[in-house]
Amino acid sequence: MADGGRTARAFAFPKSERIRKRADIDIVFKKGTRFSVRGLRLHVVPNGTKGNRVVFVPVRQYGNSVRRNRARRLVREAYRLCRGEAMGSDLVFVIYPGFDEYGQRAAQVGRLLSIAGLANGNGA
């Protein structure tokens, strides 16, 4: 089994794992530690809970809504598949244009999670 015996629910991305309030996002930007690779930046701050929460934010210059939403979907899917154990952190991925293939985004997400110490060791 390629997924290591994990069930479909283990790969889900429920709403409880998303940051939805603007105030929570602002806290991550102001107080968080920043990690960068070309095309993607990650801000991380402990949230005091057991689980991670995440949001995906493309920069304003990204283009039209179709391109922005596709970029969000690609990065969200890459994160969902290579996230590690929950560390109790809030994560903000800032997405820059120019890397519109899944393979590129998956490699960026895997590298960022590894640098931040949040990866599960599988890589992307």
Secondary structure, DSSP 8 states (H G I E B T S, - for coil): -TTTT--GGGG---GGGB---HHHHHHHHHH-EEEEETTEEEEEEE-SSSS-EEEEEE-GGG-SHHHHHHHHHHHHHHHHHHB-S--SEEEEEEE-SS--SHHHHHHHHHHHHHHHT-B-S---
